[in-house]
Each structure stands twice: as C-alpha cells, then as structure tokens.
C-alpha cells in the first residue's frame, strides 16, 4: 500500500490546529472540515472546507482532499462522518464516536467493562428526577446526555428546592442522566493511543484543576500517584481501547476517591488535559494521534520532567511577560477574547514539582484576573 500523506480533520478549532502543527514536521498535510469558515484556528495549517448544510459539493471536496480522516471533537454529525467513511478510512471508528456522544451509552460501556463510576440513573421526566433524588441522595449532578463540555449542560441539585430549577434548566434536553455526587480527592485523566495493529502507548496520569467547570491547569505526572493507581488507570483505558477497536488517542477522565478511581467521562480524541505533552512528553498526544491514524509507529509517551499546562481563558496576557519566564512556552489559538473562551495555553517544565509550583506562581502574576485566582499549585 502506498504511503498516506494527507489527513482530513473534522473541525478546525484549536485541537485541529495542533494536529496540523504536529503533522507538518512529518511531511504530512491536513485539510479541515469547518463550516464556520476560514477564520478558524486551523486556517493557517491547511484548506478550510465545508458548509453549514453539508452539501454534496462540500462533502465531496473534503473527501477528495485527504487519504485518511479523523476528528478533533466528538460533537459532530455522525451522518456526515458516515458519508466519508463509506469511501475512505476514518479513525477513530464510528462506534467510538457514537458511544462518546451520549453519556448513557458511555456509562453502560463502563459497566460492561467493570469500570466503576458514580451511581447513576436515566431521567426522562420531572417525576423520574424526583425518584432519582430519593434513590441517589443529595447533592446530585444532573447532566444532559449529549453536547455537554466545559461545565455546560450540568446542574448540581443541593436540596429538593432545586428540583424545579434543574428541570427548567435542562428538562427540554431530556433524556438526562442523574449522577450521585462524588466527594473526590482530585480529578485526573489518563490519555492513551492505539495504532491500527493494536499496539498501545499510555501517558502518565495527569491531575486537573477546574474553575467554573472549565479546566484551569494540569500537572503531569500527577503528584503522589501510587504505582497501583497508575496501573488501575492503565487497565481501564486499555480495556476501552480494545473493546472499541479504537485507533488514535482516547482520554478517560477520572475521580480519585477514598475507594479508588471512578470513571467520569471519556473523549475519543486529543484532549485539553494532554496539551502539556507538546513540550513535556517525548512524543505529544497530537503527534501520536497523527501517527496512529496514518499507520505510522507510535512515539514514546514518557514525561521526563514534571510539567504543567495553564489554560488562558477569556483574556490573553502580554506575550513578553510570559516569555520572560524561563521554560515557559506560549501557545495562542488565534481566537478573539470572550468570557469563558479558551484562547491559548502555557506549558512549562521543571526538575521537581516544588520548582514547577514556583514557576506557576510566577506565571500567575502575569495573568489577567480572574485567571490568576484559579492557580492553586
């Protein structure tokens, strides 16, 4: 089979941009299906194709632009992906996409693979929500089954007085899922990649700190992780990769509790909590995803030095202030500022977590408020 050199990406956001940046040094080209147009973050890395109606002309142009296809985000039209998959390879496969688009399907898959989660119930009516509060206790988390990310599509019920507010807020999106509220020590994620031959490589566990439902910053390797905890996370994600016959990067979000790890959600793609890997790993999540979907050997996933990733949310600091800090790497996505919007990130590494914490405090002094308040290294 002749080498494949052209990758088509569903989506032209910052993840697509970073996939394109990872592909370029390997002599690979990318095109992007992005109906919002040529002002998207990935526009510098290749042709922007597509339209809002997914017209035959737009789909055919995208199909002709690449040899293999992938996606930067799971909230895309499965029908559109199926149209491409009838003619050329799409990785990860359609099952990975379908299952991760619906939290009920996702939770059922975790149960099938004996991956523990918070206790949950499907909710289709206000009466079922009342039943869930009785069965699961309060507080509980009510979520939409689709389209939720960065804290969107969620409501925490802390008392029975919140029932009507929760239903009015999310009820039009039913079915919903109600989850028992977990008193966790911290949130973590495990990222792994699987190639077309079934070989896998796994990154160290990452600790994630959120602010208002949006990832604020990540630390890798997560401090004070036992070998047993890492092995458990590896086992969970390996079982998911195998069950789905997944090709590419897969991310599993986890809660660390007094009783061990609980799975929260998964994403069939490169992930915000893996941005540290661009400078912090021997081979980044983006390059490994490109390698996997194009049939190239996987790269090493080790993290030689403790590394942090800090999201830039809503506002962008002065470039010179950030770049004056030794070891700081600034990544901007070319997006206009807006409250709650991810505009870029910073990565930095150090010889120890203590030194890394100090560097993060140095960074925090230059971040526009209220982002500095979210840094709690």
N, C-alpha and C positions, 0 to 999 in steps of 0.2 A: 504494500500500500504506500502511495506517495505521501511525503510529509504534509501535514496540515499546518498552514501558516496564518490563517485568517479566523479570528474569533468574533462572533456576533454576540453582543450583550443586550439582553432585555433590560433597559433602564440606563439613563445617562446621568445619574446622581454622583455623589462623591465616591460611592463604592465602585461604580463603573469607571470613574476617573482613575481610581487607584489600581483597578485591574488593568486598565490601559497602560498606566505607568510601569506596572510590573511586566507586562508583555513586551514593551518596546525594547529593553536591553537584550531580549532573547531573539530579536529579529522578527517578532510577530506583530501583526497589525490587528486592529479592532474596529468594528463598526458598532453603532449603538441605536437601538430602537427606543426613541424618546419622543412621544407625541407632544410634549410641552415645547419642543423646538430647540433651536441652536444655541440658546443662552444657557444651557445646562452645564454642570461642572465638567462633564466628559467631552465637551465640544473641542477641546484642544488636542484630543487623543485620536480622533477619527471621525468619519462621516456620521452625521446625525440623521436618522431616517425615521419613518413612521408618521402616522397622523391619528387624530382622535377617534376616527371611525374604523381604524384598522382596515382600510380599503385594500382590495386585491392588489392594486398597484404598489401601495406602500409595503405590504407583506412580501410581495414578490421581489421588490428591490432589496429588502433586508435579507431574504433567503439567498439571493444571488451574491450578497456582499461577503459571505463567510463560509467556512467549511464546517465549523462546529459552533454550537450556540450554548450560552449559559445565561444566568440571570443574576442581577445584583440585589434583588428584593423579592420576597415571596408574594406580596400583594399585587399580583399581576393576573391578567385574564388567562385562565387555563386554556380556554378555547384558542386563543392566539398562539400560545406555545404549542398546542397540539397541531395547529396548521403547519408550523415549521417542522415539528418532529416527524410528520409523515414523510418528509423528504430528506432531512439531514439530522445527524445526531444532536440531541440536546442533553446536556449534563448540568446539574443532577437531573435524574429522570422525573417523569410526571408524577409518580407516586410520592416522591419526596415533596414535590410542590403541593399536591392536593392535601396531603396529611398535615402539613405545617400551616396551611391556610385556615384550618379550623381547630380550635382548641379542644373541642370534644373528641375529634378524631385523634388528635395528638395525645390527649390523656389516655384514651383507650389503647393506643400503641404502647405507651409507657406501662400500662397494666399488663398487656400481653407479654412484655419483655421483663416483667418483675422489677421494673424501675420504680421505686417508691415516690409518691407525690403527696401533696396535701389531699385530704379527703375532699371530694367534690361531688356536686350534683348538677344535672342539667336543669335549667329553669325556662319554662315556656309561658308562664303566666304569673300574675301577682300572687295567686294562691300558692303556686309552687315555690315562689320566693319566700313566702311566709313559712311554708313547710321546711325549706332549706335552713332558715334561721333557727328553727326549732331543732333540726337534726344536727346541724353543724355548730351551733352556738354563735355567739357574737364576741368580738367583731368577726366579720367575714368579708371576703372580697368578691364583688360581683363584676364579671367581665363579659364583654361581647365575645362571641366565638370567632369572629373574623375581624380583620382590619385593625387590630389593636397593636400599638407600638409606642415607645417613649411615654408610657403612662396614659396614653389615650384609651378610651373605651373601658375605663375601670371606675368603680365606685366602692369605697370602703364603708360598710354599714357598721356603726359602732353601737347603735341602740335600735330598738324597734321603732323609734320615732323617725328613723332614716328610711323606712321601707318605701313610703310613697315617693320620697325624693329620688331614691335609687331607681325605682321603676319608671318614674317620669323621665329620668336622665337617660336610661338605657333600654327601657322596655320596648321601644319601637324597633330595636335591633335584635329582638328575640329570634331564635333561641339564645339564651345566655348560659353562662356557667358560674355557679357559686362555689367558691373555694374556702375551706377553713383557713382562718388567718394563722400564719405561721410566725411564731416568735423565734426568729433565726438569729444566729450569731453574726452572720455576714452573708452577702451574696457573692457567688463565684460563677465562673464559666469555664467550660472545657471546650477547646477547639481542636478538631482533628480533620485529617484529609485522607481520602481513599482514592486510589487510582483505578483505571479500567481493569487491571488484573487482580484487584482485591487487596493490594498492598496498602498499608495504612501508616500514618505518622501522626503523633499527638503532641500538642504543645503543653507546657506546664499549666497547672491551674492558675487562673487569674482572679484576683479579688476586685470587685466592682463596687464603687460608692456612687449612689444616685442622689439627685436633688430634684424634687418635684417630679419624680418618675423618669427623669432623663439622666443617662449616665454622665456623671461628673468627671470621675477619673478612675483609672485602673492601675493595679500593681501586679507585676509578674516577675518571678514566681510569687504567688500569694504567700505572704509571710506565715510562718509557723504551720505549714501544712505537713501532716504526717505522711509517711510512705503509704500507709493503709488508705488514707483519704484519696491520695492521688490514684492509687490502684483501683479504688472503687469507681472514681470518675472515669478512668480509662475503660473499665469494664462496661459501664453504662453506654458510653458513646460508641465503643466497638460494636456492641450489640445492635445499636441503631443503624450504624453504617452497613452492617451485614444484612440486617433484616430488610432495609430499603434498597439494597444493591446500589448504594449511593456512590456517585463519582463526583469528587470535588470536596470543598470544605463543608463541614457541618459543625454547628455550635449548639451546645447544651447549656442552658442557664440553670444554676443550682442554688439551693439554700443550704448552708451549713447549720445544722441544729444540734442540740444535745444528743439526739438519737441518730446522728449521721447525716448523710446527704439526701436531700429531696430534690427531684427534678421540678423545675418550674415550667420552662418553655424551651423550644428548640428553633433554630433557624437554619434552613438548607443553603447556607451561603457564608461568605465572608462577613465579619461581624465587627461592630464598633469596639467591642472589648478586645479585639485582636489587632487593633491599629498599632499597638506597641511593637508588634513583630516586624514592622518595616525597618526599624533600626535595631531592635532588641533581639531578634532571632537570627539564626544563621540563614534561614530562608523564610521570608514573610508569608503570612496566610494568603496574600494576593498572588505572589509568585507560585506558591504551591497549588492554588486553585487553577491557575492557568496551566501549570504543568499537568495536573491531573486530567483536566477536560480535553487537553490536546494530546494526551498519550505520551507525555514525557516523564522521565523518572522523577520521583518526589525528592524534595530537598530536606535537609536536616532541620528539626524543629526545636532544638535546644536553645535556651536563653542563657548566654554566658555570664551576664551581669544583671542584677536587679534593675528593672526597667519600669517606668511609669508612662502612662498616657493621660493627658489632660484635655478634655473637650473644651472648645471655645464656643460658648453658647450665647447667642444674641448679640454679642459685640466682639470686635476684634481689637486686641491690644496693639500697641506700637511695635512694628517689626524689630526695630533696633533694640528695644528694651528686652525682648525675648532672646534675640540672637546674641546679646551681650553676656548671657549666662552660659558658662562652659558646658558643652554637651547637649544643649537644647536644640531640637530640630522642629522647625515650624512648618506645618502643612496647612495651607489655606485652600478652600474649595472653589473660590470664585463666586460665592453666593452673597447676595445683598443682606445686610443685617436685618434681623427681625426677632422680636422676643421669642425665646424658646427654640430658635433655629440653630442647628449645628453648622457652624461656619468654618471650622477647621479643628486641628488638634496639635498638641505639642507632645513630643516624646523626649525622654531623657533617661540616661542610664548612669549607674554609679557602682562603686565597689561593694557597697553594703546598703541595706535598707535604711540604716540611720543616715548615711550620707545622701541617699536618694530623698529622704524626707526633708532634709535641709534644702536641697535644690528645689523641691516642690514649693517650699515656703518662699524661696527667692522668686520663683515664678509667680506665686500668688500676689506678691506685692505689685506686680505689673498688670494684673488682670483687672478689667473694669468690674466694678460692683454690679450685681451681687455675686459674680462668679468666684471672687476670692473667698467669699464666705463658705463656698461649697468644698473648699480644700481642707480636709481634716486628716492629714497624713499621720 
